[in-house]
Amino acid sequence: MAEPAPAPLPAPSRLALYLLLGSSAGLPFYMFNAVLLLRLARHDVDIVLIGFFAWVALLPVFKFVWAPLLDRFDIPGFSRFWGSRRGWIMLSQLGIFLSMVAMAFTSDDKSLAVTALFAVLLAFWTTTLEVAADGWRIELAPTQAEQGPMVTANLWGYRSAMVIAGSGAAYVAGQYGWTWAYLAIAALTFLPFPVLCAMRPETGRSGGRGSALATGLLASAVILSLSLLVTAAVGWLLLEIAGRAGISSKTNITPVVLGLAILPFVVLALALPWIRRLGPDAPARRSAAIGPYVDVFWRYDYAVLPLLAFVAIYRMGDVMTLTLSHPMWNARGYSLNQIAIADGPVAIFSSIAGVAVGGWLATRWRLPWALTVGALGSAIGNWVFVWLWKVPPSNAILYLSAGIDQFAHGLEGAVFVVYLSMLVNPRYPVAQYAFLSGFAFLLPRLVAGASGAMQTRIGYDGFFWLSGGLSAAAILILPFMADAKARADDA
């Protein structure tokens, strides 16, 4: 890849905007992921079933399925006044808030199916918010040098809000119970909504603010109700299929999970010879539904295979750590108050520092070198938990290991977001970034769903040795894709 060209920093208002949008997505993420897994562990849910709940975080992998809808449709009322991107963000914030309130009032986890239903809805609306915000960011900052500061601001907001949610929820749950913990974080997630409502209308938009808000709220009520019904129906169908197939917490599903993870590579490899020969007027390249995704393969030719292999494993350690770190802390005997400090002051400052260093590296260094540092840091962030598991519990060990983990994964995440943004064709910023960032978590989150089963066989120490090794393995692919260049667009 070429050396990054210098470019002016984005306007401070853009950085503030993406700090806000990052926090909007980061607050709910932990609540359907790490906090939910900790909540289930405290309710003595089987570790294998807890691992299955990690698959809720698999939903964002498939955001490319509905991402084109954000380009083709507007939200009535909201989009008319505030613009399409903000319209979708405002709808998503309402969905996030209501899903979290529902999780609060079902926090006894007596029905795991109901817990899963609202967790999936929370994941869906959080992901939709990210899709809208990511597409807007790529449009506002098309170069690597511009992306670095914006990604840093976005990830500062995201990771800070994420760890605030984790520590805040653990602390409130320790004092008042899980219902109040989820209600408290739900209230925080709703704070950006009135801020967006108070913003100026998008250039060229017309109509009154009040009528736009009323129409948007009515349309949102209809859309959110339909999403609840569809999610419940699909969930019931999947549970029926799993039951008829005999899948339970005793089933060894790891081989099936790994087979599913390999399948996309097989399909892509088979389709690539056909895709690379397509002309500019081929229906597959012009299609609004699949054209943006076909374009990724057409532009990178055979280099797309090692490129996607690298993308698929780069965040492996980050995802696997997030899945079992909190159940491990619980199993090691740490209290909710201790976990709250590890997930709060320790994590937030470490994460901010890591994101800052990662954003600086992505702006100043060639991306292959920055990606290498990120992969090594991620491996170390996993291996530190092997040490935590082996030594007697103490505050110092817990806080030091959490700090190293958050710094390493903050650095890795900042570099990786810039890298993915540079792969995107500016003609399709929403759809292609949704596809690439979703694909990046396909393998990690498929494997994470089997993490509970892995832990029962190799223990917590073996699990974190493995996850760190998979992070480091990404470096082996770098020589094969570091200089991949996209073909010139002939359309």
C-alpha positions in Angstrom: 0.0 0.0 0.0 1.2 3.5 -0.7 2.3 5.9 2.1 -0.6 7.8 3.5 -0.8 11.3 2.0 -1.2 14.3 4.4 -4.6 15.8 4.7 -6.2 18.3 7.0 -8.0 17.1 10.1 -11.8 16.9 9.9 -13.7 19.8 11.5 -14.0 19.7 15.3 -17.8 19.4 14.9 -17.4 16.2 12.9 -15.1 14.7 15.6 -17.6 15.7 18.3 -20.4 14.1 16.2 -18.6 10.8 15.9 -17.7 10.8 19.5 -21.4 11.0 20.2 -22.3 8.4 17.6 -19.6 6.1 19.0 -21.1 6.3 22.5 -24.6 5.7 21.1 -23.4 2.3 19.7 -21.0 1.4 22.5 -23.4 1.7 25.4 -25.8 -1.1 24.2 -23.1 -3.4 22.8 -21.9 -4.7 26.2 -25.5 -5.1 27.3 -26.3 -7.9 24.8 -22.7 -9.3 25.0 -20.4 -9.2 28.0 -22.9 -7.9 30.6 -25.5 -10.4 29.5 -23.0 -13.3 29.7 -22.0 -12.2 33.2 -25.7 -11.9 34.2 -26.3 -15.5 33.0 -23.3 -16.7 34.8 -24.5 -15.1 38.0 -27.8 -16.9 37.5 -25.9 -20.2 37.2 -26.8 -20.8 33.6 -24.7 -23.7 32.1 -21.4 -22.4 30.6 -22.2 -24.1 27.3 -25.5 -22.3 27.0 -23.8 -19.0 28.0 -21.5 -19.7 25.0 -24.5 -20.1 22.8 -25.7 -16.6 23.8 -22.5 -15.3 22.3 -24.1 -16.0 19.0 -26.4 -13.0 19.5 -23.3 -10.9 18.6 -23.2 -12.8 15.3 -26.2 -10.8 14.1 -24.0 -7.8 13.1 -22.0 -10.1 10.8 -25.1 -10.2 8.5 -25.7 -6.5 8.5 -24.9 -6.4 4.8 -28.3 -8.1 4.2 -30.3 -5.1 5.3 -27.6 -2.3 4.8 -28.8 -1.5 1.2 -32.2 -0.7 2.7 -30.6 2.3 4.4 -29.7 3.7 1.0 -33.0 3.0 -0.7 -35.5 4.0 2.0 -36.0 6.9 4.4 -37.7 7.0 7.8 -40.9 9.0 7.4 -40.7 12.3 9.3 -37.2 11.9 10.7 -35.5 11.7 7.3 -37.6 14.5 5.8 -36.2 17.0 8.3 -32.9 15.6 9.5 -31.8 13.6 6.5 -31.6 9.9 5.7 -28.6 9.0 7.8 -29.8 10.8 10.9 -33.3 9.4 10.4 -32.1 5.8 10.6 -29.9 6.7 13.6 -32.9 8.1 15.5 -35.1 5.1 14.7 -32.3 2.8 15.9 -31.9 4.7 19.1 -35.6 4.2 19.9 -35.2 0.5 19.1 -32.2 0.3 21.4 -33.9 2.0 24.3 -37.1 -0.1 24.1 -35.2 -3.4 23.7 -33.1 -2.6 26.7 -36.1 -1.7 28.8 -37.6 -5.1 27.9 -34.4 -6.8 28.9 -34.6 -5.0 32.2 -38.0 -6.4 33.0 -37.1 -9.9 32.1 -33.8 -9.8 33.9 -34.5 -12.9 36.1 -33.7 -15.0 33.0 -36.4 -17.5 33.9 -37.2 -17.9 30.2 -34.0 -18.0 28.2 -36.0 -17.8 25.0 -37.4 -14.4 26.0 -34.0 -13.2 27.1 -32.7 -14.2 23.7 -35.5 -12.4 21.9 -34.9 -9.0 23.4 -31.1 -9.5 23.2 -31.4 -10.1 19.4 -33.6 -7.0 19.0 -31.0 -4.9 20.9 -28.2 -6.3 18.7 -30.2 -5.6 15.5 -30.9 -1.9 16.3 -27.4 -1.3 17.6 -26.1 -2.7 14.4 -28.4 -0.6 12.3 -27.2 2.5 14.0 -23.6 1.5 13.3 -24.4 0.9 9.6 -25.9 4.4 9.2 -23.0 6.0 11.1 -20.3 4.1 9.2 -21.6 5.0 5.8 -21.9 8.7 6.8 -18.3 8.6 8.1 -16.8 7.2 4.9 -18.7 9.9 2.9 -17.4 12.7 5.1 -13.8 11.5 5.2 -12.7 9.6 2.1 -8.9 9.5 2.7 -6.7 7.5 5.1 -5.4 10.7 6.8 -8.9 12.0 7.4 -10.2 8.7 8.6 -7.6 8.4 11.3 -8.9 11.2 13.5 -12.5 10.4 12.9 -12.1 6.7 13.6 -10.2 7.7 16.8 -13.0 10.0 17.9 -15.6 7.3 17.1 -13.8 4.6 18.9 -13.1 6.8 21.9 -16.8 7.2 22.2 -17.6 3.6 21.4 -15.1 1.9 23.7 -15.5 4.4 26.5 -19.3 4.0 26.4 -18.8 0.2 26.2 -16.7 0.0 29.3 -18.9 2.5 31.1 -21.9 0.3 30.4 -20.1 -2.8 31.6 -18.8 -1.3 34.8 -21.9 0.7 35.5 -24.2 -2.3 34.9 -22.0 -4.5 37.2 -21.9 -1.9 39.9 -25.7 -1.1 39.8 -26.5 -4.8 39.7 -24.3 -5.5 42.7 -26.3 -2.8 44.7 -29.8 -2.9 43.3 -30.2 -5.9 40.9 -30.1 -6.5 37.2 -33.4 -4.7 36.4 -32.1 -1.4 37.6 -28.8 -2.0 35.9 -30.4 -2.3 32.5 -32.8 0.6 33.1 -29.9 2.8 34.1 -27.9 2.0 30.9 -31.1 2.3 28.8 -31.5 5.9 30.1 -28.0 6.7 29.1 -28.5 5.3 25.6 -31.5 7.6 25.1 -29.5 10.8 25.9 -28.3 11.4 22.3 -31.8 11.2 20.9 -32.9 14.7 22.1 -29.5 16.0 21.0 -30.1 14.8 17.5 -33.7 16.3 17.6 -32.2 19.7 18.5 -29.8 19.7 15.6 -30.3 21.8 12.4 -32.1 20.2 9.5 -30.1 18.8 6.7 -29.4 21.2 3.8 -32.2 21.3 1.4 -34.7 19.7 3.7 -38.0 21.4 4.5 -41.0 21.1 6.9 -41.5 21.8 10.6 -39.4 20.2 13.3 -42.5 19.3 15.4 -44.5 17.6 12.6 -41.4 15.7 11.5 -40.8 14.4 15.0 -44.4 13.4 15.5 -44.5 11.6 12.1 -41.2 9.9 12.8 -42.3 8.6 16.2 -45.5 7.2 14.7 -43.6 5.5 11.9 -41.0 4.2 14.4 -43.8 2.6 16.5 -45.0 0.7 13.5 -41.5 -0.4 12.4 -40.5 -1.5 15.9 -43.7 -3.5 16.4 -43.1 -5.3 13.1 -39.5 -6.1 14.0 -40.6 -7.6 17.3 -43.1 -9.9 15.6 -40.7 -11.0 12.9 -37.9 -11.7 15.4 -40.2 -13.7 17.6 -41.4 -15.8 14.7 -37.9 -16.5 13.4 -36.7 -17.3 16.9 -39.5 -19.8 17.5 -38.7 -21.4 14.1 -35.0 -21.8 14.9 -35.7 -23.2 18.3 -38.1 -25.8 16.7 -35.4 -26.8 14.2 -32.8 -27.1 16.9 -35.1 -29.2 19.0 -36.0 -31.5 16.2 -32.3 -31.8 15.4 -31.5 -32.8 18.9 -29.2 -29.9 19.6 -28.7 -29.2 23.4 -26.0 -28.0 25.8 -24.6 -31.5 25.6 -24.1 -31.4 21.9 -20.5 -31.0 20.6 -21.2 -28.4 17.9 -17.6 -27.1 17.5 -17.0 -29.1 14.3 -20.3 -27.8 12.8 -19.3 -24.3 13.7 -15.9 -24.5 12.1 -17.5 -26.0 9.0 -19.9 -23.1 8.7 -17.0 -20.7 9.1 -15.1 -22.3 6.2 -18.1 -22.4 3.9 -18.1 -18.7 2.9 -14.5 -19.1 1.6 -15.5 -22.1 -0.4 -18.4 -20.3 -2.0 -16.3 -17.2 -2.8 -13.5 -19.2 -4.3 -16.0 -21.0 -6.6 -17.7 -17.8 -7.7 -14.6 -15.7 -8.2 -13.6 -16.9 -11.7 -17.0 -15.9 -13.0 -17.1 -12.6 -11.1 -13.7 -11.4 -12.4 -14.8 -11.7 -16.0 -18.0 -9.6 -15.6 -18.2 -6.4 -17.7 -19.4 -3.0 -16.5 -23.0 -3.6 -17.7 -23.3 -7.1 -16.2 -26.6 -7.4 -14.2 -24.7 -8.7 -11.2 -22.6 -5.6 -11.0 -25.4 -3.2 -11.6 -27.8 -4.9 -9.2 -28.8 -2.7 -6.2 -29.1 -5.8 -4.1 -25.8 -7.6 -4.8 -23.9 -5.2 -6.9 -21.9 -3.5 -4.0 -20.8 -7.0 -2.8 -19.9 -8.4 -6.2 -17.9 -5.2 -6.7 -15.6 -6.1 -3.8 -14.6 -9.4 -5.5 -14.3 -7.8 -9.0 -12.0 -5.0 -7.9 -9.6 -7.1 -5.9 -9.6 -10.2 -8.2 -7.8 -13.2 -6.7 -6.2 -11.1 -4.0 -9.6 -10.9 -2.4 -9.2 -14.4 -1.0 -6.1 -13.8 1.3 -7.5 -10.3 2.0 -10.8 -11.8 3.3 -9.0 -14.5 5.2 -7.0 -11.8 7.0 -10.1 -9.8 7.7 -11.9 -12.9 9.0 -9.3 -13.8 11.7 -7.8 -10.4 12.6 -10.4 -9.7 15.4 -10.5 -13.3 16.6 -8.7 -12.7 20.0 -10.8 -9.6 20.7 -14.1 -11.4 20.3 -13.1 -14.6 22.1 -11.7 -12.6 25.1 -15.0 -10.6 25.4 -17.0 -13.9 25.4 -15.4 -15.6 28.3 -13.4 -13.0 30.2 -16.4 -12.0 32.4 -17.5 -15.6 33.2 -13.9 -16.4 34.0 -13.7 -13.5 36.4 -16.9 -14.8 38.0 -15.5 -18.3 38.2 -12.2 -17.0 39.7 -14.2 -15.5 42.6 -14.1 -11.8 41.8 -17.1 -9.8 43.0 -19.4 -7.5 40.9 -17.8 -4.5 42.6 -14.3 -5.6 41.6 -15.5 -6.4 38.1 -17.1 -2.9 37.9 -13.7 -1.2 38.6 -11.9 -3.4 36.1 -14.6 -2.6 33.5 -14.8 1.0 34.5 -11.9 3.3 35.4 -9.2 0.8 34.5 -10.8 -0.2 31.1 -11.8 3.3 30.0 -8.4 4.9 30.4 -6.6 1.9 28.9 -9.0 1.7 26.0 -8.8 5.5 25.2 -5.0 5.2 25.3 -5.0 2.2 23.0 -7.4 3.8 20.5 -5.2 7.0 20.4 -2.1 5.0 19.7 -3.9 3.0 17.1 -5.3 6.0 15.4 -1.8 7.6 15.4 -0.3 4.5 13.9 -2.9 4.2 11.2 -2.3 7.9 10.2 1.5 7.9 10.3 2.6 4.4 9.4 2.0 2.2 6.4 -1.0 0.0 7.3 0.7 -3.4 7.1 3.1 -2.4 9.9 0.3 -0.9 12.0 -1.8 -4.0 11.5 1.2 -6.2 12.6 1.5 -4.2 15.9 -2.3 -4.6 16.4 -2.2 -8.3 15.9 0.7 -8.8 18.4 -1.0 -6.6 20.9 -4.2 -8.6 20.6 -2.4 -11.8 21.3 -0.7 -10.4 24.4 -4.1 -9.1 25.5 -5.4 -12.6 25.4 -2.4 -14.4 27.0 -2.5 -12.1 30.0 -5.7 -13.9 31.1 -3.8 -17.2 31.3 -1.7 -15.5 34.0 -4.7 -14.1 35.7 -6.3 -17.6 35.9 -3.1 -19.2 37.3 -2.3 -16.8 40.1 -4.2 -16.2 43.4 -7.0 -13.6 43.0 -6.0 -10.0 43.8 -7.2 -6.5 42.8 -3.8 -5.6 41.3 -3.8 -8.7 39.0 -7.4 -8.2 37.9 -6.9 -4.5 37.1 -3.5 -4.9 35.4 -4.8 -7.7 33.1 -7.9 -5.8 32.2 -5.9 -2.7 31.4 -3.5 -4.6 29.1 -6.4 -6.2 27.4 -8.3 -3.0 26.8 -5.2 -1.1 25.6 -4.3 -3.8 23.2 -7.7 -4.3 21.7 -8.4 -0.5 21.5 -5.2 -0.1 19.4 -6.0 -3.1 17.2 -9.6 -1.9 16.6 -8.6 1.6 15.6 -6.0 0.4 13.0 -8.5 -2.2 11.7 -11.3 0.3 11.1 -9.1 2.5 9.1 -7.9 -0.5 7.0 -11.4 -1.6 6.2 -12.5 1.9 5.3 -9.6 2.1 2.8 -10.8 -1.1 1.1 -14.3 0.4 0.4 -15.3 1.7 -3.0 -16.6 5.3 -2.4 -19.6 4.5 -4.7 -20.9 2.0 -2.1 -19.8 3.2 1.3 -22.7 1.9 3.4 -23.1 -1.5 1.8 -19.4 -2.4 1.3 -18.3 -1.3 4.8 -21.2 -3.2 6.3 -20.1 -6.3 4.3 -16.4 -6.1 5.2 -16.9 -5.2 8.9 -19.6 -7.9 9.2 -17.4 -10.5 7.5 -14.6 -9.6 9.9 -16.7 -11.0 12.7 -18.2 -14.0 11.0 -15.5 -16.5 12.0 -14.7 -15.0 15.4 -18.4 -15.0 16.5 -19.2 -18.4 15.1 -16.3 -19.8 17.1 -17.2 -17.7 20.1 -20.6 -19.4 20.3 -18.8 -22.7 20.9 -16.4 -21.1 23.4 -18.3 -22.6 26.4 -17.9 -26.1 24.9 -14.2 -25.4 24.3 -13.7 -24.3 27.9 -15.2 -27.5 29.2 -12.5 -29.4 27.3 -9.4 -27.3 27.5 -10.1 -25.0 30.5 -9.9 -21.3 30.8 -6.1 -21.2 30.4 -6.2 -23.4 27.3 -8.9 -21.2 25.8 -7.0 -18.0 26.2 -3.7 -19.6 24.9 -5.7 -20.6 21.8 -7.4 -17.3 21.3 -4.2 -15.4 21.6 -2.5 -17.7 19.1 -5.3 -17.1 16.6 -4.8 -13.4 16.9 -1.0 -13.7 16.2 -1.8 -16.0 13.2 -3.2 -13.1 11.2 0.4 -11.9 10.8 1.2 -14.9 8.6 -1.4 -13.8 6.0 -0.1 -10.2 5.8 2.6 -10.8 3.2 0.0 -12.2 0.9 -2.4 -9.3 1.0 -0.5 -6.2 2.2 0.1 -4.9 -1.3 -3.3 -5.9 -2.7 -4.5 -3.1 -5.0 -8.0 -2.6 -6.4 -8.7 -2.6 -10.1 -9.7 0.7 -11.6 -13.5 1.0 -11.7 -14.7 0.7 -15.3 -18.3 1.5 -14.7 
